[in-house]
Amino acid sequence: MFRAAEDCYMKIGVFGINFGVAGDVNAMIHIAKAAEACELESVWTGEHVVLPDPRVAPSPSDPQTPILDPAVALSHIAAHTSRLRLGTGVIILPQRNPLILAKELASVDVVSQGRLIFGLGAGYLEPEFRALGAPFEDRGAVTDEAIEAIKALWTMEKPAYKGRFFSFEGIDAQPRPIQKPHPPIVVGGMSRSGAKRAARYGNGWYGFLTDLESTAQSIEWIRGYIADGLRADELGEVEISVTPPMRLTKAVVDKYAEIGVHRLIPVSNATSLSEVLRFVDTLGDIASR
């Protein structure tokens, strides 16, 4: 880990381990092994189940972009690595059945021997929701309930939940995750609602392509919600993770550390495996300083 400003250790990961160049399974494993060899802390997936064709704003990628399912990709990476943390950055939660997702992610945590980080978001791409038959207008409320339902399934001796969108009792699902009480839950989202959700439910918050000013604003919102009593004491500190929009340097690391960021997860725009591997090597140099 990089020793950042004010004697803080910044965790360094890499984003995009399941799409683009890494959408090829051999490249994905090569990149993950390189990240582990360079002593990076984590690798992170992205997610879009479907993409609009033709591409329309605000879609982030061309519809022909290969995007492997996060749970499948991370399970395969787990078999080829031993130390890397495995993050979903982020799963679009209101598009998923929470019980099925809880089973998939618990399985990833088990096969990886406790290395999963569960990053989630409420989503923003209406055509994707429409194609999946998922509730776009209610996505925030569905996301909140889904988090509560997943936590119930992962932590309760006799899981039960009753909400507006999800209800169950008289069931169980084994195995439970290895990490206790559950894998870290990282809430993505640059809006006030994302900050509020992170304060209320998250072990962490994730800002994708958020600059220093935007990151500081979200941190301020999170701290405000905590001060208002929204956060349970047992959740502890909110770990702040960011994919920065600029090239990572020592100065950039220090600036993010100064505003309270704990983890940086850069993304490469490389179009070849060799370019991605050089990018990972550069991150390794930063992480080893």
C-alpha positions in Angstrom: 0.0 0.0 0.0 1.2 3.5 -0.8 2.1 5.7 2.2 0.1 8.8 1.5 0.0 12.2 3.1 -0.4 12.6 6.8 0.9 9.1 7.5 -2.2 7.4 5.9 -1.8 4.2 3.9 -3.7 4.4 0.6 -5.0 1.2 -0.8 -4.5 0.9 -4.6 -6.7 -1.2 -6.8 -7.5 -1.4 -10.5 -10.9 -1.0 -12.1 -12.3 -2.9 -15.2 -11.2 -6.5 -14.6 -14.2 -7.9 -16.5 -14.8 -5.8 -19.5 -13.0 -4.3 -22.5 -9.6 -5.8 -22.9 -10.3 -7.9 -19.8 -13.5 -9.2 -21.3 -11.3 -11.8 -22.8 -10.8 -14.4 -20.1 -7.1 -15.1 -20.8 -6.4 -11.4 -20.6 -8.5 -11.0 -17.5 -6.5 -13.7 -15.7 -3.2 -12.2 -17.0 -4.1 -8.8 -15.6 -5.3 -10.1 -12.3 -2.1 -12.1 -11.8 0.0 -9.0 -12.7 -2.0 -6.9 -10.2 -1.3 -9.4 -7.4 2.4 -9.7 -8.4 2.6 -5.9 -8.2 1.0 -6.0 -4.7 -2.1 -4.0 -5.7 -4.8 -4.4 -3.1 -7.8 -5.2 -5.2 -9.4 -5.6 -8.7 -12.9 -4.4 -9.5 -15.6 -5.3 -12.0 -18.1 -3.1 -13.7 -21.6 -4.1 -14.6 -24.2 -3.5 -17.3 -26.4 -6.5 -18.1 -27.4 -5.0 -21.4 -26.5 -1.7 -23.2 -28.6 0.4 -25.5 -28.0 -0.4 -29.2 -27.4 2.0 -30.8 -25.5 3.8 -28.0 -27.4 6.7 -26.5 -26.4 9.0 -23.7 -25.7 8.4 -20.8 -24.7 4.9 -21.8 -21.0 4.5 -20.8 -19.9 2.0 -23.5 -20.6 0.8 -27.0 -23.2 -2.1 -27.0 -20.6 -4.4 -28.4 -18.3 -4.0 -25.4 -17.7 -7.5 -23.8 -18.8 -7.3 -20.1 -18.5 -10.6 -18.1 -20.9 -11.2 -15.2 -19.2 -9.9 -12.0 -19.7 -13.0 -9.9 -18.5 -15.4 -12.7 -15.5 -13.2 -13.4 -14.5 -12.8 -9.8 -14.9 -16.5 -9.1 -12.6 -17.4 -11.9 -10.1 -14.8 -10.8 -10.2 -16.2 -7.3 -9.0 -19.6 -8.6 -5.9 -17.9 -10.1 -5.0 -15.6 -7.3 -4.5 -15.9 -3.5 -4.4 -12.4 -2.0 -6.3 -9.9 -4.1 -9.5 -8.4 -2.8 -12.3 -8.9 -5.3 -14.7 -5.9 -5.7 -17.9 -5.4 -7.6 -17.8 -1.7 -8.7 -20.8 -1.7 -8.9 -23.6 -4.3 -9.2 -26.8 -2.5 -10.2 -28.8 -3.7 -7.3 -32.4 -2.9 -8.3 -32.0 -5.0 -11.4 -31.3 -8.1 -9.3 -33.3 -10.5 -7.2 -31.7 -10.0 -3.8 -31.9 -13.6 -2.7 -30.3 -14.9 -5.9 -27.6 -12.3 -5.7 -27.0 -13.0 -2.1 -26.4 -16.7 -3.0 -24.1 -15.7 -5.9 -22.0 -13.3 -3.8 -21.8 -15.6 -0.8 -20.5 -18.3 -3.1 -17.8 -15.9 -4.4 -16.8 -15.1 -0.8 -16.5 -18.8 0.0 -14.5 -19.9 -3.1 -12.2 -16.9 -2.7 -11.7 -17.6 1.0 -13.2 -14.3 2.2 -11.9 -11.8 -0.4 -15.2 -10.3 -1.7 -16.1 -6.6 -1.5 -19.7 -6.0 -2.4 -20.1 -2.7 -4.3 -23.6 -1.8 -5.3 -25.4 1.1 -6.9 -29.0 2.1 -7.8 -28.2 2.6 -11.5 -29.0 5.4 -13.9 -29.5 3.9 -17.4 -33.3 3.8 -18.1 -33.2 1.7 -21.3 -31.4 -1.0 -19.4 -34.0 -1.1 -16.7 -36.8 -1.1 -19.3 -35.3 -4.1 -21.1 -34.9 -6.0 -17.8 -38.4 -5.1 -16.6 -36.8 -3.5 -13.5 -38.4 -0.5 -11.7 -36.6 2.6 -12.8 -38.6 5.2 -10.9 -38.5 3.2 -7.6 -34.9 2.1 -8.0 -33.8 4.0 -4.8 -36.4 2.4 -2.6 -35.8 -1.0 -4.2 -32.1 -0.7 -3.6 -32.6 0.1 0.1 -34.9 -2.9 0.6 -32.5 -5.2 -1.4 -29.6 -4.3 0.9 -31.7 -5.1 4.0 -32.9 -8.4 2.5 -29.4 -9.5 1.6 -28.1 -8.6 5.1 -31.0 -10.6 6.6 -30.1 -13.6 4.5 -26.4 -13.4 5.3 -26.6 -12.7 9.0 -29.9 -13.9 10.6 -30.1 -17.4 12.1 -33.6 -17.7 10.7 -33.7 -15.2 7.8 -36.9 -13.2 7.5 -37.7 -9.9 5.9 -40.9 -8.0 5.1 -40.9 -5.0 2.9 -42.8 -3.3 0.1 -40.9 -5.1 -2.7 -39.4 -8.2 -1.0 -40.7 -10.5 1.7 -39.7 -13.9 2.9 -39.6 -16.2 5.9 -39.2 -19.9 6.7 -36.2 -20.2 4.4 -32.4 -20.5 4.7 -29.5 -20.3 2.3 -26.2 -21.9 2.9 -23.3 -21.5 2.8 -23.1 -18.1 4.4 -20.2 -15.8 3.5 -16.9 -16.4 5.2 -16.5 -12.8 6.2 -18.5 -11.9 9.3 -20.9 -10.4 9.8 -20.8 -10.2 6.0 -18.5 -9.0 3.2 -17.9 -5.2 3.2 -20.8 -3.4 1.5 -19.7 -0.4 -0.5 -22.4 2.0 -1.8 -21.7 3.8 -5.1 -23.3 7.0 -6.1 -22.4 10.7 -6.4 -25.8 12.1 -5.4 -27.1 13.0 -2.0 -29.2 9.8 -2.0 -26.0 7.8 -2.6 -24.3 9.5 0.3 -27.3 8.9 2.5 -27.4 5.2 1.5 -23.7 4.8 2.3 -24.1 6.5 5.7 -27.1 4.3 6.5 -26.0 0.9 5.2 -22.5 0.9 3.8 -19.1 -0.1 5.2 -17.9 2.1 2.4 -18.7 4.6 -0.3 -17.5 4.5 -3.9 -17.2 7.4 -6.3 -16.6 6.6 -9.9 -14.6 9.2 -11.8 -15.1 11.8 -9.1 -12.6 14.6 -8.9 -11.4 16.1 -5.6 -14.2 18.6 -5.3 -17.0 16.1 -6.0 -15.4 13.6 -3.7 -15.1 16.1 -0.9 -18.8 17.1 -1.4 -19.9 13.5 -1.0 -17.7 13.0 2.1 -19.3 16.1 3.6 -22.8 14.8 2.9 -21.9 11.4 4.4 -20.5 13.0 7.6 -23.6 15.2 7.8 -25.9 12.2 7.7 -23.8 10.4 10.3 -24.0 13.5 12.5 -27.8 13.4 12.2 -27.8 9.9 13.7 -28.5 7.9 10.6 -25.6 5.5 11.0 -25.5 2.5 13.5 -22.5 2.6 15.7 -21.5 -1.0 14.8 -21.0 -0.1 11.2 -17.9 1.9 12.1 -16.1 4.3 9.8 -17.1 4.7 6.2 -14.2 3.6 4.0 -14.0 6.0 1.0 -13.0 4.5 -2.4 -12.6 6.6 -5.6 -11.8 6.0 -9.3 -10.1 9.2 -10.1 -10.7 10.9 -13.5 -7.0 11.8 -13.8 -3.7 9.9 -14.1 -2.5 8.6 -10.8 0.6 10.2 -9.4 2.1 10.6 -5.9 0.7 14.1 -5.8 -2.8 12.9 -6.7 -2.7 10.2 -4.1 -1.7 12.7 -1.5 -4.5 15.1 -2.4 -7.1 12.4 -2.2 -5.7 11.2 1.1 -5.9 14.7 2.5 -9.7 14.8 2.0 -10.2 11.4 3.6 -10.0 8.8 0.8 -8.8 5.4 1.8 -8.7 3.6 -1.6 -8.0 4.6 -5.2 -9.1 2.4 -8.0 -7.8 3.8 -11.3 -9.2 2.7 -14.7 -7.2 2.3 -17.9 -8.5 3.3 -21.3 -6.0 1.0 -22.9 -7.0 -1.0 -26.0 -4.5 -3.9 -25.7 -3.3 -6.3 -23.1 0.3 -5.0 -23.2 -1.0 -1.5 -22.5 -3.1 -2.6 -19.6 -0.1 -4.5 -18.1 2.1 -1.4 -18.4 -0.7 0.5 -16.6 -0.8 -2.2 -13.8 3.0 -2.0 -13.5 2.8 1.8 -13.1 0.2 1.4 -10.3 2.5 -1.2 -8.7 5.3 1.3 -8.7 3.1 3.9 -6.9 1.8 1.3 -4.5 5.3 0.2 -3.5 6.6 3.7 -2.6 
